[in-house]
Amino acid sequence: MLRETEDRLGPLFPASHLWVVTNHDQATGVRGEVPRVPPAQILIEPVGRNTAAAIGLAAIHLAKKHGDALMAVLPADHYVADASSYRRIVRAAMTLAEQSGNLVVLGIPPTRPDTGFGYIERGTSAGRVAGIPAYVVRRFTEKPDAATARKYVSAGKYFWNAGMFFCRVSTFLECLAKFLPQTRSALAELERSIGTSSYSRTLARIYPRLENISVDYAVMEPATRKGAIPNVFVLPANVGWSDIGSWEAVHELLASKRDANVSAGNSFTLDASGNFLWSVKKFVAAIGVHDLVVVETEDALLVCPRERAQDVGKVVKWLEQKRRNDLL
């Protein structure tokens, strides 16, 4: 998926303009998948500190090398069916983000009331940019409950937050200074060491101290509160997007239609519809059941309604509390 992301962006950005933030465990694999990206532009986090820190790390490197560059933050594990339309919208987003103080996000029209995504509420129209409609963002809401998600989808003015952001480096660093000042201060110290023999030591010392928080909570939500800066805009992106972040999303991606059964192995269904059946080794028979997720691995079995697939995270938390590392 990382390689597909690079290929999808190829007509927009040369590989020499790409930067990847990863960790030690994945660094070798990353280098193998994107060999055209300069090795110095594969930034390795010593510990995970969520997306605000990861984007901040990339931003200070961009500032050091390119000054106040225009920055596109694009997750590398997403599926996009319509790459051509996606690139057209990204070009428009970058045009709008050229103005200092503007922060631009892509909004995915929701296809279901998913509780695993953040939502973007659009406000007034900001006209069109390169033929793409743009709206002022009224607010961001992180991962609502099921009832609220249903309300958002039926309202018709909410988008899923796909985690794609566009702004100038200075705009992002100013947001960190305003909303996450301790992280910004620490990154400023780290920035001074870039290109010196002390960089690795400084990174190992400073990075674990950065706040462990997502960019959505740290920057995007406070940036849309009354009186906040910058100006935040959303561009609708109906591009066949999926983060493949739940079994519901996998079903949606693979199913020929919403009520189709999807199976990873041998299966038989009778009076059954909309089921996702994942059992590579065992034969599965599903009779008279609808919209279920059934996933079998070597040591565990998951059964849940498709609409509750995001609650797998609660199972993980329970296993962590019980210290069932054998299942994690």
GIMOZI-V602326 format. One record per helix or strand of 2 or more residues. SS is the DSSP state (~ for helix, > for strand). FROM is the first residue (numbers start at 1). TO is the last residue. If there is no record, write none. Layout:
BEGIN
{{SS FROM TO} {SS FROM TO}}
END
This chain:
BEGIN
{{~ 2 9} {~ 15 17} {> 20 23} {~ 24 33} {~ 39 41} {> 42 45} {~ 50 66} {> 70 73} {> 79 80} {~ 83 97} {> 102 109} {> 119 129} {> 132 141} {~ 146 155} {> 158 168} {~ 169 179} {~ 181 193} {~ 199 209} {~ 215 223} {> 231 236} {> 241 242} {~ 247 254} {> 262 263} {> 267 270} {> 276 278} {> 284 287} {> 292 296} {> 301 305} {~ 306 321} {~ 325 327}}
END
